[in-house]
Amino acid sequence: MCRVLQVHPSGFYKWEAEPESPRAKANKALTELIVEYWDESGRTYGSPRIHRDLREAGEPCSENRVARLMRNATVKAIRAYKKPRYIASKPSVIAGNFLDRQF
């Protein structure tokens, strides 16, 4: 198998003993925290607020990392309200035909 994958046997067996890197393990633990905070917020918090909550809890991470992990876990903020839409202008009025033209 090592010949097919073109890797050294010692590297393959080391990988087989511990296939997940420390960073992957940390990402998995951080994703669990993100989902926990997201559920506590009523699924309305996005990455900036969850990042702030994690920092207050003493978890070292960046906002971009939180956003990436949320995207990979398909965790997305739901807007808690819908912004009302207002009509910004009045309807147009067609000017009268004062010159009695035939259009």
C-alpha positions as semicolon CSV with decimal commas, in nm:
position;residue;x (nm);y (nm);z (nm)
1;M;0,000;0,000;0,000
2;C;0,286;0,238;0,075
3;R;0,418;0,189;-0,278
4;V;0,076;0,275;-0,426
5;L;0,040;0,589;-0,210
6;Q;0,407;0,676;-0,262
7;V;0,473;0,732;0,108
8;H;0,740;0,597;0,340
9;P;0,623;0,305;0,559
10;S;0,725;0,476;0,883
11;G;0,518;0,782;0,795
12;F;0,218;0,567;0,705
13;Y;0,227;0,373;1,031
14;K;0,269;0,694;1,233
15;W;-0,036;0,839;1,056
16;E;-0,230;0,517;1,113
17;A;-0,159;0,534;1,487
18;E;-0,289;0,892;1,516
19;P;-0,478;1,001;1,203
20;E;-0,614;1,332;1,344
21;S;-0,377;1,621;1,394
22;P;-0,389;1,831;1,712
23;R;-0,537;2,119;1,510
24;A;-0,817;1,895;1,380
25;K;-0,894;1,784;1,736
26;A;-0,900;2,147;1,853
27;N;-1,132;2,239;1,564
28;K;-1,369;1,957;1,658
29;A;-1,380;2,071;2,022
30;L;-1,429;2,434;1,918
31;T;-1,709;2,336;1,679
32;E;-1,892;2,166;1,966
33;L;-1,864;2,487;2,171
34;I;-1,984;2,695;1,876
35;V;-2,292;2,477;1,830
36;E;-2,361;2,495;2,205
37;Y;-2,346;2,877;2,211
38;W;-2,550;2,893;1,889
39;D;-2,826;2,678;2,042
40;E;-2,826;2,886;2,361
41;S;-2,878;3,202;2,156
42;G;-3,189;3,061;1,994
43;R;-2,992;3,006;1,673
44;T;-2,979;3,380;1,609
45;Y;-2,609;3,451;1,675
46;G;-2,363;3,478;1,388
47;S;-1,987;3,444;1,396
48;P;-1,912;3,790;1,550
49;R;-2,132;3,732;1,856
50;I;-2,028;3,370;1,901
51;H;-1,664;3,480;1,874
52;R;-1,725;3,737;2,147
53;D;-1,888;3,474;2,371
54;L;-1,598;3,234;2,317
55;R;-1,344;3,505;2,399
56;E;-1,534;3,592;2,718
57;A;-1,525;3,223;2,811
58;G;-1,145;3,228;2,767
59;E;-1,129;3,026;2,445
60;P;-0,849;3,151;2,216
61;C;-0,978;3,180;1,859
62;S;-1,024;3,431;1,580
63;E;-1,347;3,549;1,423
64;N;-1,247;3,411;1,083
65;R;-1,183;3,068;1,234
66;V;-1,524;3,073;1,403
67;A;-1,688;3,175;1,073
68;R;-1,509;2,894;0,887
69;L;-1,605;2,632;1,145
70;M;-1,966;2,754;1,143
71;R;-1,973;2,729;0,765
72;N;-1,828;2,376;0,772
73;A;-2,081;2,267;1,036
74;T;-2,366;2,434;0,840
75;V;-2,447;2,651;1,140
76;K;-2,606;2,974;1,022
77;A;-2,765;3,264;1,205
78;I;-3,136;3,315;1,159
79;R;-3,255;3,675;1,155
80;A;-3,468;3,730;1,464
81;Y;-3,675;4,001;1,299
82;K;-3,771;4,109;0,953
83;K;-3,691;4,466;0,861
84;P;-4,006;4,651;0,748
85;R;-4,010;4,774;0,391
86;Y;-4,130;5,125;0,328
87;I;-4,221;5,282;-0,004
88;A;-3,959;5,549;-0,049
89;S;-4,130;5,756;-0,315
90;K;-4,475;5,865;-0,422
91;P;-4,629;5,716;-0,735
92;S;-4,558;5,915;-1,050
93;V;-4,829;6,137;-1,194
94;I;-4,862;6,177;-1,568
95;A;-4,887;6,540;-1,675
96;G;-5,203;6,646;-1,850
97;N;-5,218;6,689;-2,229
98;F;-5,249;7,069;-2,229
99;L;-5,146;7,122;-2,594
100;D;-5,404;6,872;-2,719
101;R;-5,144;6,660;-2,901
102;Q;-5,223;6,320;-3,052
103;F;-4,968;6,064;-2,935
